[in-house]
Each structure stands twice: as structure tokens, then as C-alpha cells.
Amino acid sequence: MAPEEEIAEEEARVEKAVERDGIAISVRNLKNSFGEQVVHEGLNLDVRKGEILGVVGGSGTGKSVLMRSIIGLQTPDEGEVHVFGESMIGRLDDEALAIRKRWGVLFQGGALFSTLTVAENVEVPIREYYPNIGPKLRDEIAAYKIRMTGLPAEAGPKYPAELSGGMKKRAGLARALALDPDLLFLDEPTAGLDPIGAAAFDDQTRKLQQTLGLTVFLITHDLDTLYSICDRVAVLADRKVTAVGTIDELLATDHPWIQEYFNGPRGRAATAAVAREKDKRR
Ligand SMILES: Nc1ncnc2c1ncn2[C@@H]1O[C@H](COP(=O)(O)OP(=O)(O)OP(=O)(O)O)[C@@H](O)[C@H]1O
């Protein structure tokens, strides 16, 4: 079989698997290294359509590098990444464009352009991907996205320096939602927020995920976020995804890091808090 035919056959096979299994992101045999440092090796992960997948792991285990590999900001040494059945590796920019429009990203710290207002920040992807949309409609879309994230309309003309940490995150979220994505990447969205602000942000994420039918890839160190809104959790350790499942499923494994993380004092406090919330709702 000619190499192009083999590639076409592999693509068709993955597409069928995506349809059959409802997989939004499939990562196979991923390897990433920086010089001598091997960050990932033989890493596999499936993210199901419509789930919030929490991604956890010790500092430096490569959570952000994994996200960057999926969204094409990091070219892996080896491996395959498919998003909605489309291979993302080695794709030319304009080939990957159609898929790129289907996701939004909230980078660590919000990554807003400091010289642009909140509304202008939200308009950046619209200008980039839909240059034919005129200024009036662009403004309307930006205003709608800003409100969707729970920010007041008055936040639109403000500059990032004039916003609180929580407002900056919401502004970044509004920008991530600008193109009506199917897939949302959130890199430590609640880092640096006070517990009330973090819980409010989690609620907003869940609400948006449910109303918009989003698939969410969520990197976090926040146990409360994992317990309260994640459907499943993937654990990065030893250069791989060592375990993936619900928190109960993870607790049934005997991996020392997982046990220490979820069964340590903070993990137990988060479990107790979730149980209290459930009781309140009954
Ligand atoms: N561009 C780069 N050049 C060299 N090394 C890098 C680069 N990007 C990441 N690394 C290294 O890869 C490793 C994984 O980084 P990454 O940011 O993915 O970790 P992380 O799990 O997200 O950590 P944290 O929880 O602290 O944010 C780190 O040791 C980091 O120094």
C-alpha cells in the first residue's frame, strides 16, 4: 500500500473510532523532550466528548506541555494527536485552521493583551479567524461573551490592569469563548483566586459546559475544582498518564502519589466539603 493510502486508512480508522467512542481528543504514544530532559514518553490519553477532564500531576510533570502539544504550540518528538478525528501533528497552519476554530484556550494567568481593553481582547480571535465580520457585530459578540462569563457589561472598556484577578480570568474565559468553541482548554483557571472566587469560577465553568455542551480539558492543582466539577481526572506521573478515571476509581488504585494527593489532609477536606454540599441540596 502507498504511504498516502496508509495515512488515509489510518485517518479513516481514527475518525470511525471518534464517532463510535465519542472521543474529542486522542493522544497516542506521545514523547516530548527538551535536550536531555524527557518530559513525556509513551503517553496515551482520551478525552471524551462532553466531559470535564481534570489533569493533575506534580509541578513539572508536563501538564502544560501536554496541552501545548494538543493545540499545536509544541511539536512532539513522537506520537499522534487527534482532535475530533483530525490529526494535529505536522499540519500546516491553514490546514489546522478549521479545527483550531473549534477550541478556545484560557492560558495560565489569563494572558490578556495589556494594551487592549477587555472587549478588544475578546475581539482578537474574531478579527483573526473571521476578518469579514464588521466592527458592529464584533462589538456585539464581544459584549455577549463578556456577559456570558458573569462579568458586568462595564468591564468591556476596562484595561486588564484595572481588573481584579477573578475578573481577569473571566475576561480570558470570554476570549476563549469568542468563536463558540466545542472544546475548551483551561490551564490552572482558579490559581491565585480566593476560595469564594475560585468556587464561583468553577460554577461558571460547569454552567457554561452544560449549556454549551463543551468538552473541557482542565489543568489544575485545585482539589475543590477536581471534586466539584470534573467528570474524570487524568494523573500525570512518571512521564505518562498513569491513571484516569473518576476520583473514586483513582482512590481504588495504589499509586503512592494518587493516595497522597487525594487522601492527604487537603484531599479529605475537599471530600468532606463536597459531601456537605450534597447534603445541603437534599
Ligand atoms: N520551552 C521549554 N523549554 C525547555 N523546557 C521546557 C519548556 N517548556 C517546558 N519545559 C520543561 O518541561 C517540564 C514540564 O513543564 P510544564 O510547564 O508542562 O509543567 P507543569 O506540569 O505544567 O508544571 P506546573 O504545575 O508547575 O505548572 C518542566 O521541567 C519545564 O521546565
The ligand as an ORCA input file, in Angstrom:
! r2SCAN-3c Opt
* xyz 0 1
  N      10.043     25.615     26.136
  C      10.675     24.862     27.048
  N      11.999     24.712     27.032
  C      12.634     23.929     27.926
  N      11.992     23.249     28.916
  C      10.664     23.369     28.995
  C       9.925     24.173     28.061
  N       8.604     24.099     28.378
  C       8.526     23.281     29.451
  N       9.758     22.848     29.819
  C      10.046     21.947     30.928
  O       9.169     20.841     30.846
  C       8.745     20.430     32.148
  C       7.233     20.394     32.212
  O       6.737     21.720     32.152
  P       5.194     22.068     32.308
  O       5.093     23.566     32.291
  O       4.397     21.318     31.334
  O       4.894     21.501     33.761
  P       3.525     21.516     34.570
  O       3.195     20.122     34.915
  O       2.505     22.285     33.812
  O       4.008     22.292     35.874
  P       3.246     23.317     36.884
  O       2.233     22.502     37.608
  O       4.340     23.780     37.777
  O       2.654     24.432     36.037
  C       9.385     21.408     33.136
  O      10.529     20.813     33.687
  C       9.753     22.593     32.274
  O      10.896     23.250     32.772
*
